[in-house]
Amino acid sequence: MKKIEIIAGDIRVEAELNDSKTAERIWELLPIEGRVNTWGDEIYFSIGEKIDLEKGASEVVSIGDLAYWPPGEAFCIFFGKTPASYGDEIRAASAVNVFGRIIGDPKVLKQVKINNKMLINKK
């Protein structure tokens, strides 16, 4: 399984990619750099790459999921509820391609601030 490192200031987390087409395309694009936007407990930023919605895409994700959001051409990291969540679920703004997940506790990402630089590298 392919692994990546996500860095924002002093915060570093590892993640593993699944075997989806989206994961393969993200891997090919690495390293990726962006400026953090947040939506509830989600970090996202545009990567400027069009990737189609895959079969199995979903609005509901799990804590620690990495996903690609086609409308915003965005790399997304979910570490808790968003404004669209109902009850205990974690819900994206619209369907996303889940392509990996954080290894360890994704809640450390709560410390990352809007507009911080984020770097995604191959591990």
Backbone as CSV, one residue per row, in Angstrom:
resi,resn,N_x,N_y,N_z,CA_x,CA_y,CA_z,C_x,C_y,C_z
1,MET,0.837,-1.175,0.000,0.000,0.000,0.000,0.888,1.247,0.000
2,LYS,0.535,2.219,-0.829,1.313,3.444,-0.929,1.007,4.343,0.257
3,LYS,2.063,4.992,0.771,1.916,5.884,1.913,2.350,7.293,1.536
4,ILE,1.685,8.268,2.194,2.027,9.661,1.993,2.213,10.327,3.346
5,GLU,2.869,11.495,3.327,3.026,12.305,4.527,2.351,13.647,4.272
6,ILE,1.592,14.103,5.246,0.882,15.372,5.168,1.501,16.288,6.221
7,ILE,1.990,17.453,5.764,2.713,18.368,6.645,2.049,19.741,6.596
8,ALA,1.769,20.285,7.786,1.265,21.654,7.918,1.942,22.245,9.143
9,GLY,2.957,23.075,8.927,3.719,23.615,10.052,4.383,22.489,10.817
10,ASP,4.138,22.432,12.130,4.724,21.383,12.978,3.901,20.099,12.987
11,ILE,2.753,20.109,12.338,1.878,18.937,12.316,2.266,18.038,11.151
12,ARG,2.507,16.771,11.461,2.832,15.772,10.433,1.991,14.535,10.693
13,VAL,1.315,14.069,9.653,0.566,12.821,9.763,0.870,11.968,8.540
14,GLU,0.790,10.667,8.741,0.947,9.727,7.640,-0.422,9.230,7.224
15,ALA,-0.504,8.830,5.965,-1.741,8.256,5.458,-1.397,7.175,4.464
16,GLU,-2.352,6.272,4.244,-2.172,5.238,3.237,-3.249,5.395,2.183
17,LEU,-2.869,5.140,0.942,-3.794,5.263,-0.175,-4.415,3.912,-0.476
18,ASN,-5.647,3.936,-0.957,-6.288,2.691,-1.381,-5.906,2.398,-2.831
19,ASP,-6.575,1.460,-3.464,-6.194,1.066,-4.829,-7.126,1.659,-5.897
20,SER,-7.728,2.809,-5.599,-8.644,3.439,-6.547,-7.900,4.215,-7.641
21,LYS,-8.633,4.557,-8.695,-8.075,5.391,-9.774,-7.711,6.762,-9.236
22,THR,-8.525,7.284,-8.337,-8.233,8.594,-7.750,-6.925,8.543,-6.968
23,ALA,-6.716,7.503,-6.172,-5.473,7.368,-5.403,-4.274,7.327,-6.347
24,GLU,-4.392,6.608,-7.445,-3.294,6.512,-8.405,-2.979,7.883,-9.006
25,ARG,-4.026,8.632,-9.342,-3.821,9.967,-9.931,-3.196,10.916,-8.914
26,ILE,-3.653,10.881,-7.671,-3.063,11.722,-6.618,-1.584,11.377,-6.455
27,TRP,-1.265,10.091,-6.421,0.125,9.631,-6.275,0.992,10.213,-7.395
28,GLU,0.467,10.193,-8.620,1.209,10.726,-9.774,1.455,12.225,-9.649
29,LEU,0.555,12.940,-8.993,0.664,14.395,-8.868,1.614,14.844,-7.753
30,LEU,1.958,13.947,-6.836,2.789,14.324,-5.684,4.176,14.785,-6.103
31,PRO,4.757,15.776,-5.397,4.213,16.450,-4.217,3.143,17.481,-4.601
32,ILE,2.196,17.666,-3.683,1.122,18.649,-3.850,1.243,19.658,-2.705
33,GLU,1.075,20.924,-3.031,1.113,21.975,-2.027,-0.130,22.836,-2.168
34,GLY,-0.679,23.263,-1.055,-1.853,24.120,-1.101,-1.988,24.940,0.160
35,ARG,-2.971,25.808,0.157,-3.304,26.631,1.323,-4.600,26.110,1.922
36,VAL,-4.584,25.885,3.208,-5.681,25.246,3.927,-6.943,26.106,3.949
37,ASN,-8.047,25.473,3.599,-9.394,25.976,3.860,-10.020,24.965,4.806
38,THR,-10.965,25.407,5.631,-11.665,24.463,6.504,-13.162,24.632,6.340
39,TRP,-13.862,23.522,6.591,-15.321,23.505,6.592,-15.716,22.574,7.722
40,GLY,-15.960,23.146,8.883,-16.127,22.307,10.071,-14.807,21.604,10.333
41,ASP,-14.862,20.299,10.586,-13.647,19.522,10.816,-13.214,18.815,9.520
42,GLU,-13.101,19.608,8.488,-12.578,19.149,7.197,-11.567,20.180,6.720
43,ILE,-10.425,19.693,6.251,-9.448,20.532,5.560,-9.585,20.221,4.086
44,TYR,-9.561,21.265,3.270,-9.590,21.048,1.819,-8.836,22.162,1.115
45,PHE,-8.322,21.845,-0.070,-7.721,22.857,-0.934,-7.693,22.329,-2.358
46,SER,-7.797,23.252,-3.290,-7.807,22.884,-4.705,-6.430,22.395,-5.129
47,ILE,-6.429,21.331,-5.931,-5.172,20.843,-6.496,-5.108,21.130,-7.997
48,GLY,-6.151,21.778,-8.536,-6.147,22.184,-9.929,-6.116,21.030,-10.914
49,GLU,-6.675,19.905,-10.530,-6.680,18.703,-11.373,-8.082,18.135,-11.421
50,LYS,-8.592,17.909,-12.627,-9.937,17.350,-12.779,-9.873,15.827,-12.702
51,ILE,-10.586,15.260,-11.741,-10.708,13.808,-11.586,-12.203,13.526,-11.495
52,ASP,-12.682,12.611,-12.325,-14.114,12.302,-12.352,-14.561,11.564,-11.102
53,LEU,-15.833,11.703,-10.791,-16.441,10.965,-9.699,-16.400,9.482,-10.042
54,GLU,-15.959,8.671,-9.099,-15.854,7.228,-9.311,-17.109,6.513,-8.828
55,LYS,-17.323,5.318,-9.351,-18.392,4.465,-8.851,-18.091,4.209,-7.372
56,GLY,-19.103,4.320,-6.545,-18.907,4.136,-5.107,-18.626,5.434,-4.367
57,ALA,-18.600,6.555,-5.079,-18.406,7.847,-4.418,-19.557,8.057,-3.428
58,SER,-19.283,8.804,-2.358,-20.276,8.959,-1.306,-20.193,10.337,-0.667
59,GLU,-21.312,10.783,-0.123,-21.317,12.022,0.655,-20.913,11.755,2.099
60,VAL,-21.209,10.559,2.597,-20.881,10.203,3.976,-19.531,9.498,3.997
61,VAL,-18.632,10.001,4.853,-17.273,9.465,4.951,-16.984,9.107,6.406
62,SER,-15.795,8.584,6.645,-15.372,8.217,7.999,-14.279,9.164,8.485
63,ILE,-14.134,9.245,9.790,-13.078,10.074,10.359,-11.726,9.564,9.853
64,GLY,-10.898,10.493,9.416,-9.578,10.143,8.899,-9.538,9.894,7.407
65,ASP,-10.682,9.914,6.738,-10.687,9.666,5.292,-10.044,10.813,4.522
66,LEU,-9.322,10.443,3.470,-8.822,11.378,2.465,-9.742,11.229,1.270
67,ALA,-10.145,12.327,0.688,-11.076,12.249,-0.432,-10.783,13.354,-1.437
68,TYR,-11.306,13.155,-2.642,-11.227,14.164,-3.695,-12.645,14.634,-3.974
69,TRP,-12.828,15.963,-3.995,-14.139,16.573,-4.229,-14.133,17.207,-5.622
70,PRO,-14.793,16.564,-6.605,-14.729,17.057,-7.988,-15.162,18.503,-8.215
71,PRO,-16.263,19.006,-7.618,-16.650,20.394,-7.921,-15.565,21.434,-7.600
72,GLY,-14.776,21.191,-6.573,-13.728,22.129,-6.197,-12.340,21.690,-6.598
73,GLU,-12.255,20.550,-7.333,-10.960,19.941,-7.678,-10.082,19.898,-6.423
74,ALA,-10.685,19.429,-5.327,-10.057,19.572,-4.022,-9.654,18.266,-3.351
75,PHE,-8.495,18.336,-2.703,-7.981,17.319,-1.797,-8.638,17.605,-0.453
76,CYS,-9.281,16.604,0.152,-10.022,16.791,1.398,-9.540,15.814,2.462
77,ILE,-9.484,16.293,3.689,-9.154,15.448,4.835,-10.262,15.647,5.865
78,PHE,-10.923,14.558,6.231,-12.035,14.620,7.187,-11.564,14.133,8.554
79,PHE,-11.722,14.986,9.581,-11.319,14.587,10.928,-12.408,14.860,11.954
80,GLY,-13.631,15.061,11.473,-14.782,15.271,12.340,-15.958,15.768,11.527
81,LYS,-16.958,16.253,12.224,-18.200,16.680,11.571,-18.001,17.936,10.725
82,THR,-18.833,18.052,9.701,-18.882,19.243,8.856,-20.248,19.917,9.065
83,PRO,-20.439,21.119,8.534,-21.754,21.755,8.658,-22.896,20.949,8.020
84,ALA,-22.585,20.021,7.110,-23.619,19.205,6.461,-23.933,17.917,7.221
85,SER,-23.186,17.631,8.282,-23.365,16.381,9.029,-24.712,16.323,9.741
86,TYR,-25.267,15.120,9.816,-26.471,14.834,10.597,-26.069,13.886,11.705
87,GLY,-26.455,14.182,12.927,-26.120,13.280,14.031,-24.618,13.094,14.139
88,ASP,-24.189,11.842,14.215,-22.768,11.536,14.374,-22.035,11.308,13.061
89,GLU,-22.741,11.404,11.945,-22.083,11.136,10.666,-21.140,12.272,10.281
90,ILE,-20.239,11.969,9.367,-19.368,12.964,8.757,-19.788,13.042,7.293
91,ARG,-20.223,14.214,6.862,-20.796,14.363,5.519,-20.068,15.447,4.740
92,ALA,-19.672,15.108,3.524,-19.060,16.072,2.610,-20.151,16.964,2.008
93,ALA,-19.744,18.040,1.357,-20.695,18.966,0.728,-21.481,18.281,-0.384
94,SER,-20.832,17.357,-1.086,-21.453,16.504,-2.106,-20.558,15.282,-2.246
95,ALA,-20.917,14.367,-3.121,-20.179,13.102,-3.236,-18.692,13.327,-3.492
96,VAL,-17.889,12.508,-2.822,-16.430,12.546,-2.953,-15.898,11.145,-3.249
97,ASN,-14.708,11.102,-3.846,-13.972,9.852,-4.047,-13.044,9.669,-2.853
98,VAL,-13.314,8.697,-1.999,-12.404,8.397,-0.893,-11.232,7.619,-1.483
99,PHE,-10.010,8.121,-1.240,-8.834,7.469,-1.837,-7.784,7.053,-0.819
100,GLY,-8.052,7.284,0.470,-7.091,6.873,1.484,-7.578,7.252,2.862
101,ARG,-6.693,7.018,3.856,-7.062,7.384,5.216,-5.814,7.648,6.046
102,ILE,-5.991,8.513,7.052,-4.926,8.873,7.983,-4.579,7.658,8.832
103,ILE,-3.289,7.478,9.077,-2.800,6.458,10.008,-2.597,7.168,11.344
104,GLY,-3.246,6.703,12.376,-3.141,7.370,13.676,-4.340,8.271,13.916
105,ASP,-4.150,9.259,14.781,-5.252,10.126,15.211,-5.379,11.344,14.290
106,PRO,-6.425,11.384,13.455,-6.582,12.528,12.554,-6.980,13.817,13.273
107,LYS,-7.396,13.731,14.530,-7.848,14.925,15.250,-6.722,15.922,15.518
108,VAL,-5.462,15.514,15.368,-4.352,16.466,15.507,-4.472,17.570,14.458
109,LEU,-5.207,17.293,13.371,-5.376,18.284,12.309,-6.248,19.459,12.737
110,LYS,-6.931,19.347,13.885,-7.713,20.475,14.409,-6.810,21.671,14.692
111,GLN,-5.512,21.428,14.873,-4.553,22.496,15.174,-4.148,23.296,13.931
112,VAL,-4.435,22.777,12.758,-4.048,23.447,11.516,-5.009,24.607,11.256
113,LYS,-4.459,25.752,10.942,-5.255,26.968,10.758,-5.505,27.264,9.277
114,ILE,-6.580,28.010,9.047,-6.918,28.463,7.695,-5.731,29.220,7.112
115,ASN,-5.459,28.961,5.845,-4.414,29.602,5.053,-3.015,29.089,5.368
116,ASN,-2.869,28.149,6.331,-1.568,27.520,6.529,-1.179,26.783,5.252
117,LYS,0.109,26.707,4.994,0.590,25.924,3.860,0.544,24.447,4.234
118,MET,0.058,23.619,3.310,0.036,22.174,3.513,0.795,21.522,2.370
119,LEU,1.643,20.563,2.721,2.449,19.848,1.739,2.146,18.363,1.850
120,ILE,1.895,17.742,0.713,1.639,16.293,0.662,2.782,15.673,-0.145
121,ASN,3.493,14.720,0.475,4.647,14.051,-0.161,4.473,12.545,-0.162
122,LYS,5.164,11.887,-1.083,5.281,10.428,-1.011,6.112,10.085,0.211
123,LYS,5.769,8.985,0.845,6.482,8.550,2.049,7.447,7.441,1.698
